[in-house]
Amino acid sequence: MFAAYSSLKNAEKVKLFLQKKEVLHQEYLPLKEMERIYFPMTKKIVVPNAKVITTKFSFPVKQKPLTIDQLLKGKLTAAQLKLIPRSQEIIGKIMILEVPDQLKKKEKVIAEVYLRLNNTIETVVRKNTIHSGVFRTRTVKILAGKKTKETIHYENGIKLKLHLEKTYYSAKTANERLRIAKQVKPNEDVLVMFSGAAPYLLVIAKNTNPRKLSGIEINPLAHHYATYNIIANGFGSKINLFEGDVRKIVPKIKAKFDRIVMPLPKIAEEFFGLALSKIKPNGTIHLYAFLHEYDIVAYKKILQDIAQKSKHYIHIVRYVKCGQFSPGTFRICFDIKVKK
Ligand SMILES: C[S@@+](CC[C@H](N)C(=O)[O-])C[C@H]1O[C@@H](n2cnc3c(N)ncnc32)[C@H](O)[C@@H]1O
């Protein structure tokens, strides 16, 4: 095999050069001998600060990281292994396992293995119930690791303290929050209805320069986490939080907003009239809905009808699929420009 050898002093430079030229062999480890280090190469090229030779010795083989399949071999059958979903949601230091019914009896074994595989994870839980009720919360069962359902999660430059059962949160929608934040212009007044533990508010605060941000949340525990999170991220004076029902709080707010975000996909259209009453001319509303692809056109018509009733003229600039709920059904965001 080809190898480049250098003094230990030049080792880092040589390694970087080999990586840059894509000739560092990925299947073998470098070998240290006395004051020299040998790097395995895939091709013979001239390497500054090193001598290139053909070796008579062999290099140690790199250990490949273990996979979930290898660790579960002997504990689950091949057919059972195929049933484990390959991607699992991680919130902070907690992994949320989706265990198919057929594997319920094996869930602890699977959880222990995930814990071993991933050293950033301290707890593995499984989904007990799906998000439901007015607060959109769910329950989870701890399967392995530390007995906690609270964690600190990082996304888009912010940190969020969250409790998996007390407040709604989905790590899967982090990109969508950044997409919204990227549209916010300097000095905008932004309202986030249904603000939860404040992920939208904080991603906007951190990544843009609005004048003022306001959030409304009905779940007292989500409001509690939001209050903690805006202070922990240093935005206590920029973000105004209201605890209560959007229906009661919005009519009491005198100000109007340049932008209103409505992340309540189950029934956001019920609140669209209220949002229209508080948007400035040429403002933007981001309204989320769970829709089957076939129902998008009809839903746009529903939004147009609501706007027409309150004498507003709207232009649905775009709609974006930002999550899949079930085959054919998506979480969709409508970006709506309100002309007047
Ligand atoms: C789908 S969650 C979104 C939470 C947060 N924006 C996020 O992305 O993580 C919807 C939130 O709306 C809140 N909510 C539901 N109905 C509400 C209402 N009438 N007024 C205020 N908040 C409400 C729920 O408690 C829940 O926290």
The ligand as a Gaussian input file, in Angstrom:
#p B3LYP/6-31G(d) Opt

LIG

0 1
 C      -49.328000      23.132000      17.269000
 S      -48.947000      23.934000      18.771000
 C      -47.696000      25.081000      18.242000
 C      -46.883000      25.631000      19.382000
 C      -45.646000      26.422000      18.943000
 N      -45.992000      27.523000      18.104000
 C      -44.640000      25.511000      18.283000
 O      -44.473000      25.606000      17.061000
 O      -43.991000      24.721000      18.978000
 C      -50.362000      24.964000      18.980000
 C      -50.394000      25.738000      20.277000
 O      -51.572000      26.554000      20.286000
 C      -52.098000      26.606000      21.597000
 N      -53.514000      26.995000      21.462000
 C      -54.540000      26.230000      21.040000
 N      -55.690000      26.951000      21.010000
 C      -55.366000      28.212000      21.406000
 C      -56.101000      29.408000      21.591000
 N      -57.415000      29.454000      21.345000
 N      -55.460000      30.509000      22.023000
 C      -54.126000      30.480000      22.269000
 N      -53.364000      29.372000      22.129000
 C      -53.976000      28.252000      21.697000
 C      -51.848000      25.209000      22.141000
 O      -51.862000      25.177000      23.547000
 C      -50.465000      24.886000      21.540000
 O      -49.442000      25.239000      22.413000

